[in-house]
Amino acid sequence: MPEVTAALTSSRSKVYDLIRSGVLPSFTEGRARRIPLEALRSCMHNKLEEAS
């Protein structure tokens, strides 16, 4: 999670909001929440498009 919050420059709670809303796909592995790199890239790309 720290890597994702840093990449998106968002708080931990905002990242979990994105996960809950379906904007940022993720899965659990054991007790850990995993976010595929491609999902993170896609989310970042969408944020950039919205900003322009």
ModelCIF file with pLDDT and N, C-alpha, C, O atoms, coordinates in Angstrom:
data_MODEL
#
_entry.id   MODEL 
#
_entity.id                         1 
_entity.type                       polymer 
_entity.pdbx_number_of_molecules   1 
#
_entity_poly.entity_id                      1 
_entity_poly.type                           'polypeptide(L)' 
_entity_poly.nstd_linkage                   no 
_entity_poly.nstd_monomer                   no 
_entity_poly.pdbx_seq_one_letter_code       MPEVTAALTSSRSKVYDLIRSGVLPSFTEGRARRIPLEALRSCMHNKLEEAS 
_entity_poly.pdbx_seq_one_letter_code_can   MPEVTAALTSSRSKVYDLIRSGVLPSFTEGRARRIPLEALRSCMHNKLEEAS 
_entity_poly.pdbx_strand_id                 A 
#
loop_
_entity_poly_seq.entity_id 
_entity_poly_seq.num 
_entity_poly_seq.mon_id 
_entity_poly_seq.hetero 
1 1  MET n 
1 2  PRO n 
1 3  GLU n 
1 4  VAL n 
1 5  THR n 
1 6  ALA n 
1 7  ALA n 
1 8  LEU n 
1 9  THR n 
1 10 SER n 
1 11 SER n 
1 12 ARG n 
1 13 SER n 
1 14 LYS n 
1 15 VAL n 
1 16 TYR n 
1 17 ASP n 
1 18 LEU n 
1 19 ILE n 
1 20 ARG n 
1 21 SER n 
1 22 GLY n 
1 23 VAL n 
1 24 LEU n 
1 25 PRO n 
1 26 SER n 
1 27 PHE n 
1 28 THR n 
1 29 GLU n 
1 30 GLY n 
1 31 ARG n 
1 32 ALA n 
1 33 ARG n 
1 34 ARG n 
1 35 ILE n 
1 36 PRO n 
1 37 LEU n 
1 38 GLU n 
1 39 ALA n 
1 40 LEU n 
1 41 ARG n 
1 42 SER n 
1 43 CYS n 
1 44 MET n 
1 45 HIS n 
1 46 ASN n 
1 47 LYS n 
1 48 LEU n 
1 49 GLU n 
1 50 GLU n 
1 51 ALA n 
1 52 SER n 
#
_struct_asym.id          A 
_struct_asym.entity_id   1 
#
loop_
_ma_qa_metric.id 
_ma_qa_metric.mode 
_ma_qa_metric.name 
_ma_qa_metric.software_group_id 
_ma_qa_metric.type 
1 global pLDDT . pLDDT 
2 local  pLDDT . pLDDT 
#
_ma_qa_metric_global.metric_id      1 
_ma_qa_metric_global.metric_value   91.87 
_ma_qa_metric_global.model_id       1 
_ma_qa_metric_global.ordinal_id     1 
#
loop_
_ma_qa_metric_local.label_asym_id 
_ma_qa_metric_local.label_comp_id 
_ma_qa_metric_local.label_seq_id 
_ma_qa_metric_local.metric_id 
_ma_qa_metric_local.metric_value 
_ma_qa_metric_local.model_id 
_ma_qa_metric_local.ordinal_id 
A MET 1  2 84.00 1 1  
A PRO 2  2 89.00 1 2  
A GLU 3  2 91.00 1 3  
A VAL 4  2 91.00 1 4  
A THR 5  2 92.00 1 5  
A ALA 6  2 92.00 1 6  
A ALA 7  2 89.00 1 7  
A LEU 8  2 86.00 1 8  
A THR 9  2 87.00 1 9  
A SER 10 2 89.00 1 10 
A SER 11 2 94.00 1 11 
A ARG 12 2 93.00 1 12 
A SER 13 2 95.00 1 13 
A LYS 14 2 94.00 1 14 
A VAL 15 2 94.00 1 15 
A TYR 16 2 94.00 1 16 
A ASP 17 2 95.00 1 17 
A LEU 18 2 93.00 1 18 
A ILE 19 2 95.00 1 19 
A ARG 20 2 96.00 1 20 
A SER 21 2 95.00 1 21 
A GLY 22 2 93.00 1 22 
A VAL 23 2 92.00 1 23 
A LEU 24 2 94.00 1 24 
A PRO 25 2 95.00 1 25 
A SER 26 2 95.00 1 26 
A PHE 27 2 96.00 1 27 
A THR 28 2 95.00 1 28 
A GLU 29 2 95.00 1 29 
A GLY 30 2 95.00 1 30 
A ARG 31 2 95.00 1 31 
A ALA 32 2 93.00 1 32 
A ARG 33 2 93.00 1 33 
A ARG 34 2 95.00 1 34 
A ILE 35 2 95.00 1 35 
A PRO 36 2 95.00 1 36 
A LEU 37 2 94.00 1 37 
A GLU 38 2 95.00 1 38 
A ALA 39 2 94.00 1 39 
A LEU 40 2 93.00 1 40 
A ARG 41 2 93.00 1 41 
A SER 42 2 93.00 1 42 
A CYS 43 2 89.00 1 43 
A MET 44 2 90.00 1 44 
A HIS 45 2 92.00 1 45 
A ASN 46 2 88.00 1 46 
A LYS 47 2 85.00 1 47 
A LEU 48 2 88.00 1 48 
A GLU 49 2 89.00 1 49 
A GLU 50 2 87.00 1 50 
A ALA 51 2 85.00 1 51 
A SER 52 2 78.00 1 52 
#
loop_
_atom_site.group_PDB 
_atom_site.id 
_atom_site.type_symbol 
_atom_site.label_atom_id 
_atom_site.label_alt_id 
_atom_site.label_comp_id 
_atom_site.label_asym_id 
_atom_site.label_entity_id 
_atom_site.label_seq_id 
_atom_site.pdbx_PDB_ins_code 
_atom_site.Cartn_x 
_atom_site.Cartn_y 
_atom_site.Cartn_z 
_atom_site.occupancy 
_atom_site.B_iso_or_equiv 
_atom_site.pdbx_formal_charge 
_atom_site.auth_seq_id 
_atom_site.auth_comp_id 
_atom_site.auth_asym_id 
_atom_site.auth_atom_id 
_atom_site.pdbx_PDB_model_num 
ATOM 1   N N  . MET A 1 1  ? 0.804   -1.202  0.000   1.00 84.00 ? 1  MET A N  1 
ATOM 2   C CA . MET A 1 1  ? 0.000   0.000   0.000   1.00 84.00 ? 1  MET A CA 1 
ATOM 3   C C  . MET A 1 1  ? 0.855   1.279   0.000   1.00 84.00 ? 1  MET A C  1 
ATOM 4   O O  . MET A 1 1  ? 0.470   2.251   -0.649  1.00 84.00 ? 1  MET A O  1 
ATOM 5   N N  . PRO A 1 2  ? 1.980   1.316   0.689   1.00 89.00 ? 2  PRO A N  1 
ATOM 6   C CA . PRO A 1 2  ? 2.773   2.558   0.664   1.00 89.00 ? 2  PRO A CA 1 
ATOM 7   C C  . PRO A 1 2  ? 3.230   2.949   -0.748  1.00 89.00 ? 2  PRO A C  1 
ATOM 8   O O  . PRO A 1 2  ? 3.291   4.134   -1.077  1.00 89.00 ? 2  PRO A O  1 
ATOM 9   N N  . GLU A 1 3  ? 3.546   1.959   -1.570  1.00 91.00 ? 3  GLU A N  1 
ATOM 10  C CA . GLU A 1 3  ? 3.988   2.247   -2.932  1.00 91.00 ? 3  GLU A CA 1 
ATOM 11  C C  . GLU A 1 3  ? 2.856   2.842   -3.754  1.00 91.00 ? 3  GLU A C  1 
ATOM 12  O O  . GLU A 1 3  ? 3.073   3.749   -4.557  1.00 91.00 ? 3  GLU A O  1 
ATOM 13  N N  . VAL A 1 4  ? 1.655   2.331   -3.553  1.00 91.00 ? 4  VAL A N  1 
ATOM 14  C CA . VAL A 1 4  ? 0.493   2.817   -4.304  1.00 91.00 ? 4  VAL A CA 1 
ATOM 15  C C  . VAL A 1 4  ? 0.141   4.231   -3.877  1.00 91.00 ? 4  VAL A C  1 
ATOM 16  O O  . VAL A 1 4  ? -0.119  5.084   -4.725  1.00 91.00 ? 4  VAL A O  1 
ATOM 17  N N  . THR A 1 5  ? 0.128   4.494   -2.579  1.00 92.00 ? 5  THR A N  1 
ATOM 18  C CA . THR A 1 5  ? -0.189  5.848   -2.113  1.00 92.00 ? 5  THR A CA 1 
ATOM 19  C C  . THR A 1 5  ? 0.841   6.853   -2.621  1.00 92.00 ? 5  THR A C  1 
ATOM 20  O O  . THR A 1 5  ? 0.490   7.984   -2.956  1.00 92.00 ? 5  THR A O  1 
ATOM 21  N N  . ALA A 1 6  ? 2.102   6.451   -2.680  1.00 92.00 ? 6  ALA A N  1 
ATOM 22  C CA . ALA A 1 6  ? 3.143   7.346   -3.189  1.00 92.00 ? 6  ALA A CA 1 
ATOM 23  C C  . ALA A 1 6  ? 2.976   7.575   -4.688  1.00 92.00 ? 6  ALA A C  1 
ATOM 24  O O  . ALA A 1 6  ? 3.111   8.703   -5.163  1.00 92.00 ? 6  ALA A O  1 
ATOM 25  N N  . ALA A 1 7  ? 2.686   6.518   -5.431  1.00 89.00 ? 7  ALA A N  1 
ATOM 26  C CA . ALA A 1 7  ? 2.534   6.642   -6.881  1.00 89.00 ? 7  ALA A CA 1 
ATOM 27  C C  . ALA A 1 7  ? 1.342   7.515   -7.250  1.00 89.00 ? 7  ALA A C  1 
ATOM 28  O O  . ALA A 1 7  ? 1.409   8.296   -8.199  1.00 89.00 ? 7  ALA A O  1 
ATOM 29  N N  . LEU A 1 8  ? 0.264   7.384   -6.507  1.00 86.00 ? 8  LEU A N  1 
ATOM 30  C CA . LEU A 1 8  ? -0.940  8.167   -6.794  1.00 86.00 ? 8  LEU A CA 1 
ATOM 31  C C  . LEU A 1 8  ? -0.964  9.498   -6.056  1.00 86.00 ? 8  LEU A C  1 
ATOM 32  O O  . LEU A 1 8  ? -1.874  10.304  -6.254  1.00 86.00 ? 8  LEU A O  1 
ATOM 33  N N  . THR A 1 9  ? 0.022   9.731   -5.216  1.00 87.00 ? 9  THR A N  1 
ATOM 34  C CA . THR A 1 9  ? 0.077   10.915  -4.342  1.00 87.00 ? 9  THR A CA 1 
ATOM 35  C C  . THR A 1 9  ? -1.267  11.128  -3.649  1.00 87.00 ? 9  THR A C  1 
ATOM 36  O O  . THR A 1 9  ? -1.817  12.229  -3.634  1.00 87.00 ? 9  THR A O  1 
ATOM 37  N N  . SER A 1 10 ? -1.769  10.048  -3.084  1.00 89.00 ? 10 SER A N  1 
ATOM 38  C CA . SER A 1 10 ? -3.043  10.064  -2.366  1.00 89.00 ? 10 SER A CA 1 
ATOM 39  C C  . SER A 1 10 ? -2.855  9.441   -0.993  1.00 89.00 ? 10 SER A C  1 
ATOM 40  O O  . SER A 1 10 ? -1.864  8.761   -0.728  1.00 89.00 ? 10 SER A O  1 
ATOM 41  N N  . SER A 1 11 ? -3.820  9.688   -0.136  1.00 94.00 ? 11 SER A N  1 
ATOM 42  C CA . SER A 1 11 ? -3.768  9.090   1.193   1.00 94.00 ? 11 SER A CA 1 
ATOM 43  C C  . SER A 1 11 ? -4.201  7.627   1.120   1.00 94.00 ? 11 SER A C  1 
ATOM 44  O O  . SER A 1 11 ? -4.780  7.178   0.130   1.00 94.00 ? 11 SER A O  1 
ATOM 45  N N  . ARG A 1 12 ? -3.909  6.911   2.179   1.00 93.00 ? 12 ARG A N  1 
ATOM 46  C CA . ARG A 1 12 ? -4.284  5.500   2.261   1.00 93.00 ? 12 ARG A CA 1 
ATOM 47  C C  . ARG A 1 12 ? -5.799  5.332   2.170   1.00 93.00 ? 12 ARG A C  1 
ATOM 48  O O  . ARG A 1 12 ? -6.288  4.423   1.499   1.00 93.00 ? 12 ARG A O  1 
ATOM 49  N N  . SER A 1 13 ? -6.528  6.199   2.838   1.00 95.00 ? 13 SER A N  1 
ATOM 50  C CA . SER A 1 13 ? -7.994  6.091   2.811   1.00 95.00 ? 13 SER A CA 1 
ATOM 51  C C  . SER A 1 13 ? -8.540  6.383   1.415   1.00 95.00 ? 13 SER A C  1 
ATOM 52  O O  . SER A 1 13 ? -9.528  5.773   1.005   1.00 95.00 ? 13 SER A O  1 
ATOM 53  N N  . LYS A 1 14 ? -7.918  7.303   0.680   1.00 94.00 ? 14 LYS A N  1 
ATOM 54  C CA . LYS A 1 14 ? -8.356  7.598   -0.689  1.00 94.00 ? 14 LYS A CA 1 
ATOM 55  C C  . LYS A 1 14 ? -8.115  6.390   -1.594  1.00 94.00 ? 14 LYS A C  1 
ATOM 56  O O  . LYS A 1 14 ? -8.941  6.094   -2.458  1.00 94.00 ? 14 LYS A O  1 
ATOM 57  N N  . VAL A 1 15 ? -7.001  5.695   -1.407  1.00 94.00 ? 15 VAL A N  1 
ATOM 58  C CA . VAL A 1 15 ? -6.712  4.499   -2.202  1.00 94.00 ? 15 VAL A CA 1 
ATOM 59  C C  . VAL A 1 15 ? -7.753  3.424   -1.909  1.00 94.00 ? 15 VAL A C  1 
ATOM 60  O O  . VAL A 1 15 ? -8.241  2.767   -2.829  1.00 94.00 ? 15 VAL A O  1 
ATOM 61  N N  . TYR A 1 16 ? -8.096  3.239   -0.635  1.00 94.00 ? 16 TYR A N  1 
ATOM 62  C CA . TYR A 1 16 ? -9.130  2.257   -0.302  1.00 94.00 ? 16 TYR A CA 1 
ATOM 63  C C  . TYR A 1 16 ? -10.487 2.671   -0.868  1.00 94.00 ? 16 TYR A C  1 
ATOM 64  O O  . TYR A 1 16 ? -11.279 1.808   -1.247  1.00 94.00 ? 16 TYR A O  1 
ATOM 65  N N  . ASP A 1 17 ? -10.771 3.968   -0.935  1.00 95.00 ? 17 ASP A N  1 
ATOM 66  C CA . ASP A 1 17 ? -12.005 4.438   -1.572  1.00 95.00 ? 17 ASP A CA 1 
ATOM 67  C C  . ASP A 1 17 ? -12.014 4.076   -3.057  1.00 95.00 ? 17 ASP A C  1 
ATOM 68  O O  . ASP A 1 17 ? -13.040 3.653   -3.591  1.00 95.00 ? 17 ASP A O  1 
ATOM 69  N N  . LEU A 1 18 ? -10.873 4.242   -3.718  1.00 93.00 ? 18 LEU A N  1 
ATOM 70  C CA . LEU A 1 18 ? -10.766 3.881   -5.132  1.00 93.00 ? 18 LEU A CA 1 
ATOM 71  C C  . LEU A 1 18 ? -10.969 2.382   -5.340  1.00 93.00 ? 18 LEU A C  1 
ATOM 72  O O  . LEU A 1 18 ? -11.576 1.958   -6.324  1.00 93.00 ? 18 LEU A O  1 
ATOM 73  N N  . ILE A 1 19 ? -10.461 1.594   -4.413  1.00 95.00 ? 19 ILE A N  1 
ATOM 74  C CA . ILE A 1 19 ? -10.630 0.139   -4.491  1.00 95.00 ? 19 ILE A CA 1 
ATOM 75  C C  . ILE A 1 19 ? -12.099 -0.230  -4.298  1.00 95.00 ? 19 ILE A C  1 
ATOM 76  O O  . ILE A 1 19 ? -12.647 -1.027  -5.060  1.00 95.00 ? 19 ILE A O  1 
ATOM 77  N N  . ARG A 1 20 ? -12.733 0.346   -3.282  1.00 96.00 ? 20 ARG A N  1 
ATOM 78  C CA . ARG A 1 20 ? -14.147 0.055   -3.010  1.00 96.00 ? 20 ARG A CA 1 
ATOM 79  C C  . ARG A 1 20 ? -15.057 0.461   -4.158  1.00 96.00 ? 20 ARG A C  1 
ATOM 80  O O  . ARG A 1 20 ? -16.036 -0.226  -4.451  1.00 96.00 ? 20 ARG A O  1 
ATOM 81  N N  . SER A 1 21 ? -14.740 1.568   -4.805  1.00 95.00 ? 21 SER A N  1 
ATOM 82  C CA . SER A 1 21 ? -15.582 2.058   -5.895  1.00 95.00 ? 21 SER A CA 1 
ATOM 83  C C  . SER A 1 21 ? -15.337 1.312   -7.205  1.00 95.00 ? 21 SER A C  1 
ATOM 84  O O  . SER A 1 21 ? -16.096 1.480   -8.160  1.00 95.00 ? 21 SER A O  1 
ATOM 85  N N  . GLY A 1 22 ? -14.287 0.489   -7.264  1.00 93.00 ? 22 GLY A N  1 
ATOM 86  C CA . GLY A 1 22 ? -13.997 -0.277  -8.469  1.00 93.00 ? 22 GLY A CA 1 
ATOM 87  C C  . GLY A 1 22 ? -13.092 0.434   -9.452  1.00 93.00 ? 22 GLY A C  1 
ATOM 88  O O  . GLY A 1 22 ? -12.780 -0.109  -10.512 1.00 93.00 ? 22 GLY A O  1 
ATOM 89  N N  . VAL A 1 23 ? -12.668 1.635   -9.117  1.00 92.00 ? 23 VAL A N  1 
ATOM 90  C CA . VAL A 1 23 ? -11.780 2.390   -9.999  1.00 92.00 ? 23 VAL A CA 1 
ATOM 91  C C  . VAL A 1 23 ? -10.391 1.751   -10.038 1.00 92.00 ? 23 VAL A C  1 
ATOM 92  O O  . VAL A 1 23 ? -9.731  1.750   -11.078 1.00 92.00 ? 23 VAL A O  1 
ATOM 93  N N  . LEU A 1 24 ? -9.958  1.215   -8.916  1.00 94.00 ? 24 LEU A N  1 
ATOM 94  C CA . LEU A 1 24 ? -8.638  0.588   -8.801  1.00 94.00 ? 24 LEU A CA 1 
ATOM 95  C C  . LEU A 1 24 ? -8.830  -0.882  -8.438  1.00 94.00 ? 24 LEU A C  1 
ATOM 96  O O  . LEU A 1 24 ? -9.081  -1.207  -7.277  1.00 94.00 ? 24 LEU A O  1 
ATOM 97  N N  . PRO A 1 25 ? -8.712  -1.775  -9.427  1.00 95.00 ? 25 PRO A N  1 
ATOM 98  C CA . PRO A 1 25 ? -8.898  -3.204  -9.149  1.00 95.00 ? 25 PRO A CA 1 
ATOM 99  C C  . PRO A 1 25 ? -7.801  -3.737  -8.219  1.00 95.00 ? 25 PRO A C  1 
ATOM 100 O O  . PRO A 1 25 ? -6.648  -3.310  -8.283  1.00 95.00 ? 25 PRO A O  1 
ATOM 101 N N  . SER A 1 26 ? -8.187  -4.667  -7.367  1.00 95.00 ? 26 SER A N  1 
ATOM 102 C CA . SER A 1 26 ? -7.219  -5.285  -6.456  1.00 95.00 ? 26 SER A CA 1 
ATOM 103 C C  . SER A 1 26 ? -7.704  -6.675  -6.078  1.00 95.00 ? 26 SER A C  1 
ATOM 104 O O  . SER A 1 26 ? -8.824  -7.071  -6.403  1.00 95.00 ? 26 SER A O  1 
ATOM 105 N N  . PHE A 1 27 ? -6.850  -7.400  -5.393  1.00 96.00 ? 27 PHE A N  1 
ATOM 106 C CA . PHE A 1 27 ? -7.207  -8.720  -4.872  1.00 96.00 ? 27 PHE A CA 1 
ATOM 107 C C  . PHE A 1 27 ? -6.466  -8.938  -3.569  1.00 96.00 ? 27 PHE A C  1 
ATOM 108 O O  . PHE A 1 27 ? -5.476  -8.265  -3.286  1.00 96.00 ? 27 PHE A O  1 
ATOM 109 N N  . THR A 1 28 ? -6.947  -9.876  -2.784  1.00 95.00 ? 28 THR A N  1 
ATOM 110 C CA . THR A 1 28 ? -6.252  -10.193 -1.540  1.00 95.00 ? 28 THR A CA 1 
ATOM 111 C C  . THR A 1 28 ? -5.482  -11.488 -1.705  1.00 95.00 ? 28 THR A C  1 
ATOM 112 O O  . THR A 1 28 ? -5.934  -12.431 -2.355  1.00 95.00 ? 28 THR A O  1 
ATOM 113 N N  . GLU A 1 29 ? -4.324  -11.506 -1.106  1.00 95.00 ? 29 GLU A N  1 
ATOM 114 C CA . GLU A 1 29 ? -3.465  -12.680 -1.080  1.00 95.00 ? 29 GLU A CA 1 
ATOM 115 C C  . GLU A 1 29 ? -3.085  -12.882 0.384   1.00 95.00 ? 29 GLU A C  1 
ATOM 116 O O  . GLU A 1 29 ? -2.235  -12.181 0.933   1.00 95.00 ? 29 GLU A O  1 
ATOM 117 N N  . GLY A 1 30 ? -3.744  -13.863 0.996   1.00 95.00 ? 30 GLY A N  1 
ATOM 118 C CA . GLY A 1 30 ? -3.587  -14.013 2.443   1.00 95.00 ? 30 GLY A CA 1 
ATOM 119 C C  . GLY A 1 30 ? -4.261  -12.833 3.107   1.00 95.00 ? 30 GLY A C  1 
ATOM 120 O O  . GLY A 1 30 ? -5.450  -12.590 2.899   1.00 95.00 ? 30 GLY A O  1 
ATOM 121 N N  . ARG A 1 31 ? -3.504  -12.100 3.907   1.00 95.00 ? 31 ARG A N  1 
ATOM 122 C CA . ARG A 1 31 ? -4.054  -10.900 4.561   1.00 95.00 ? 31 ARG A CA 1 
ATOM 123 C C  . ARG A 1 31 ? -3.663  -9.619  3.840   1.00 95.00 ? 31 ARG A C  1 
ATOM 124 O O  . ARG A 1 31 ? -4.056  -8.527  4.248   1.00 95.00 ? 31 ARG A O  1 
ATOM 125 N N  . ALA A 1 32 ? -2.889  -9.751  2.771   1.00 93.00 ? 32 ALA A N  1 
ATOM 126 C CA . ALA A 1 32 ? -2.380  -8.572  2.070   1.00 93.00 ? 32 ALA A CA 1 
ATOM 127 C C  . ALA A 1 32 ? -3.261  -8.194  0.887   1.00 93.00 ? 32 ALA A C  1 
ATOM 128 O O  . ALA A 1 32 ? -3.753  -9.062  0.166   1.00 93.00 ? 32 ALA A O  1 
ATOM 129 N N  . ARG A 1 33 ? -3.451  -6.922  0.697   1.00 93.00 ? 33 ARG A N  1 
ATOM 130 C CA . ARG A 1 33 ? -4.177  -6.400  -0.458  1.00 93.00 ? 33 ARG A CA 1 
ATOM 131 C C  . ARG A 1 33 ? -3.165  -6.155  -1.565  1.00 93.00 ? 33 ARG A C  1 
ATOM 132 O O  . ARG A 1 33 ? -2.168  -5.467  -1.347  1.00 93.00 ? 33 ARG A O  1 
ATOM 133 N N  . ARG A 1 34 ? -3.407  -6.708  -2.753  1.00 95.00 ? 34 ARG A N  1 
ATOM 134 C CA . ARG A 1 34 ? -2.486  -6.563  -3.880  1.00 95.00 ? 34 ARG A CA 1 
ATOM 135 C C  . ARG A 1 34 ? -3.162  -5.784  -4.995  1.00 95.00 ? 34 ARG A C  1 
ATOM 136 O O  . ARG A 1 34 ? -4.340  -5.988  -5.289  1.00 95.00 ? 34 ARG A O  1 
ATOM 137 N N  . ILE A 1 35 ? -2.405  -4.893  -5.607  1.00 95.00 ? 35 ILE A N  1 
ATOM 138 C CA . ILE A 1 35 ? -2.896  -4.111  -6.730  1.00 95.00 ? 35 ILE A CA 1 
ATOM 139 C C  . ILE A 1 35 ? -1.956  -4.379  -7.901  1.00 95.00 ? 35 ILE A C  1 
ATOM 140 O O  . ILE A 1 35 ? -0.771  -4.051  -7.836  1.00 95.00 ? 35 ILE A O  1 
ATOM 141 N N  . PRO A 1 36 ? -2.482  -4.974  -8.970  1.00 95.00 ? 36 PRO A N  1 
ATOM 142 C CA . PRO A 1 36 ? -1.626  -5.260  -10.127 1.00 95.00 ? 36 PRO A CA 1 
ATOM 143 C C  . PRO A 1 36 ? -1.021  -3.980  -10.705 1.00 95.00 ? 36 PRO A C  1 
ATOM 144 O O  . PRO A 1 36 ? -1.663  -2.930  -10.720 1.00 95.00 ? 36 PRO A O  1 
ATOM 145 N N  . LEU A 1 37 ? 0.200   -4.081  -11.173 1.00 94.00 ? 37 LEU A N  1 
ATOM 146 C CA . LEU A 1 37 ? 0.903   -2.922  -11.711 1.00 94.00 ? 37 LEU A CA 1 
ATOM 147 C C  . LEU A 1 37 ? 0.134   -2.306  -12.870 1.00 94.00 ? 37 LEU A C  1 
ATOM 148 O O  . LEU A 1 37 ? 0.060   -1.082  -12.976 1.00 94.00 ? 37 LEU A O  1 
ATOM 149 N N  . GLU A 1 38 ? -0.440  -3.130  -13.739 1.00 95.00 ? 38 GLU A N  1 
ATOM 150 C CA . GLU A 1 38 ? -1.193  -2.610  -14.881 1.00 95.00 ? 38 GLU A CA 1 
ATOM 151 C C  . GLU A 1 38 ? -2.434  -1.837  -14.419 1.00 95.00 ? 38 GLU A C  1 
ATOM 152 O O  . GLU A 1 38 ? -2.808  -0.842  -15.040 1.00 95.00 ? 38 GLU A O  1 
ATOM 153 N N  . ALA A 1 39 ? -3.071  -2.288  -13.339 1.00 94.00 ? 39 ALA A N  1 
ATOM 154 C CA . ALA A 1 39 ? -4.228  -1.575  -12.793 1.00 94.00 ? 39 ALA A CA 1 
ATOM 155 C C  . ALA A 1 39 ? -3.800  -0.207  -12.265 1.00 94.00 ? 39 ALA A C  1 
ATOM 156 O O  . ALA A 1 39 ? -4.511  0.781   -12.450 1.00 94.00 ? 39 ALA A O  1 
ATOM 157 N N  . LEU A 1 40 ? -2.654  -0.148  -11.614 1.00 93.00 ? 40 LEU A N  1 
ATOM 158 C CA . LEU A 1 40 ? -2.132  1.117   -11.109 1.00 93.00 ? 40 LEU A CA 1 
ATOM 159 C C  . LEU A 1 40 ? -1.810  2.062   -12.259 1.00 93.00 ? 40 LEU A C  1 
ATOM 160 O O  . LEU A 1 40 ? -2.138  3.247   -12.203 1.00 93.00 ? 40 LEU A O  1 
ATOM 161 N N  . ARG A 1 41 ? -1.166  1.539   -13.303 1.00 93.00 ? 41 ARG A N  1 
ATOM 162 C CA . ARG A 1 41 ? -0.840  2.369   -14.464 1.00 93.00 ? 41 ARG A CA 1 
ATOM 163 C C  . ARG A 1 41 ? -2.097  2.913   -15.122 1.00 93.00 ? 41 ARG A C  1 
ATOM 164 O O  . ARG A 1 41 ? -2.153  4.083   -15.500 1.00 93.00 ? 41 ARG A O  1 
ATOM 165 N N  . SER A 1 42 ? -3.099  2.063   -15.256 1.00 93.00 ? 42 SER A N  1 
ATOM 166 C CA . SER A 1 42 ? -4.356  2.475   -15.861 1.00 93.00 ? 42 SER A CA 1 
ATOM 167 C C  . SER A 1 42 ? -5.027  3.575   -15.043 1.00 93.00 ? 42 SER A C  1 
ATOM 168 O O  . SER A 1 42 ? -5.524  4.554   -15.601 1.00 93.00 ? 42 SER A O  1 
ATOM 169 N N  . CYS A 1 43 ? -5.042  3.417   -13.742 1.00 89.00 ? 43 CYS A N  1 
ATOM 170 C CA . CYS A 1 43 ? -5.636  4.427   -12.855 1.00 89.00 ? 43 CYS A CA 1 
ATOM 171 C C  . CYS A 1 43 ? -4.889  5.750   -12.977 1.00 89.00 ? 43 CYS A C  1 
ATOM 172 O O  . CYS A 1 43 ? -5.512  6.810   -13.035 1.00 89.00 ? 43 CYS A O  1 
ATOM 173 N N  . MET A 1 44 ? -3.565  5.697   -13.016 1.00 90.00 ? 44 MET A N  1 
ATOM 174 C CA . MET A 1 44 ? -2.761  6.909   -13.143 1.00 90.00 ? 44 MET A CA 1 
ATOM 175 C C  . MET A 1 44 ? -3.026  7.578   -14.497 1.00 90.00 ? 44 MET A C  1 
ATOM 176 O O  . MET A 1 44 ? -3.133  8.802   -14.572 1.00 90.00 ? 44 MET A O  1 
ATOM 177 N N  . HIS A 1 45 ? -3.131  6.784   -15.555 1.00 92.00 ? 45 HIS A N  1 
ATOM 178 C CA . HIS A 1 45 ? -3.407  7.316   -16.888 1.00 92.00 ? 45 HIS A CA 1 
ATOM 179 C C  . HIS A 1 45 ? -4.764  8.020   -16.909 1.00 92.00 ? 45 HIS A C  1 
ATOM 180 O O  . HIS A 1 45 ? -4.897  9.104   -17.477 1.00 92.00 ? 45 HIS A O  1 
ATOM 181 N N  . ASN A 1 46 ? -5.764  7.402   -16.292 1.00 88.00 ? 46 ASN A N  1 
ATOM 182 C CA . ASN A 1 46 ? -7.101  8.002   -16.237 1.00 88.00 ? 46 ASN A CA 1 
ATOM 183 C C  . ASN A 1 46 ? -7.095  9.314   -15.455 1.00 88.00 ? 46 ASN A C  1 
ATOM 184 O O  . ASN A 1 46 ? -7.771  10.271  -15.833 1.00 88.00 ? 46 ASN A O  1 
ATOM 185 N N  . LYS A 1 47 ? -6.320  9.355   -14.349 1.00 85.00 ? 47 LYS A N  1 
ATOM 186 C CA . LYS A 1 47 ? -6.223  10.594  -13.571 1.00 85.00 ? 47 LYS A CA 1 
ATOM 187 C C  . LYS A 1 47 ? -5.589  11.701  -14.401 1.00 85.00 ? 47 LYS A C  1 
ATOM 188 O O  . LYS A 1 47 ? -6.008  12.855  -14.322 1.00 85.00 ? 47 LYS A O  1 
ATOM 189 N N  . LEU A 1 48 ? -4.582  11.356  -15.195 1.00 88.00 ? 48 LEU A N  1 
ATOM 190 C CA . LEU A 1 48 ? -3.924  12.361  -16.045 1.00 88.00 ? 48 LEU A CA 1 
ATOM 191 C C  . LEU A 1 48 ? -4.868  12.873  -17.122 1.00 88.00 ? 48 LEU A C  1 
ATOM 192 O O  . LEU A 1 48 ? -4.875  14.067  -17.420 1.00 88.00 ? 48 LEU A O  1 
ATOM 193 N N  . GLU A 1 49 ? -5.661  11.987  -17.708 1.00 89.00 ? 49 GLU A N  1 
ATOM 194 C CA . GLU A 1 49 ? -6.611  12.403  -18.740 1.00 89.00 ? 49 GLU A CA 1 
ATOM 195 C C  . GLU A 1 49 ? -7.686  13.318  -18.151 1.00 89.00 ? 49 GLU A C  1 
ATOM 196 O O  . GLU A 1 49 ? -8.101  14.284  -18.792 1.00 89.00 ? 49 GLU A O  1 
ATOM 197 N N  . GLU A 1 50 ? -8.135  13.014  -16.933 1.00 87.00 ? 50 GLU A N  1 
ATOM 198 C CA . GLU A 1 50 ? -9.147  13.856  -16.278 1.00 87.00 ? 50 GLU A CA 1 
ATOM 199 C C  . GLU A 1 50 ? -8.600  15.244  -15.982 1.00 87.00 ? 50 GLU A C  1 
ATOM 200 O O  . GLU A 1 50 ? -9.334  16.231  -16.033 1.00 87.00 ? 50 GLU A O  1 
ATOM 201 N N  . ALA A 1 51 ? -7.318  15.319  -15.675 1.00 85.00 ? 51 ALA A N  1 
ATOM 202 C CA . ALA A 1 51 ? -6.710  16.593  -15.307 1.00 85.00 ? 51 ALA A CA 1 
ATOM 203 C C  . ALA A 1 51 ? -6.514  17.501  -16.519 1.00 85.00 ? 51 ALA A C  1 
ATOM 204 O O  . ALA A 1 51 ? -6.427  18.720  -16.371 1.00 85.00 ? 51 ALA A O  1 
ATOM 205 N N  . SER A 1 52 ? -6.444  16.924  -17.706 1.00 78.00 ? 52 SER A N  1 
ATOM 206 C CA . SER A 1 52 ? -6.209  17.777  -18.885 1.00 78.00 ? 52 SER A CA 1 
ATOM 207 C C  . SER A 1 52 ? -7.453  18.137  -19.622 1.00 78.00 ? 52 SER A C  1 
ATOM 208 O O  . SER A 1 52 ? -7.392  18.847  -20.626 1.00 78.00 ? 52 SER A O  1 
#
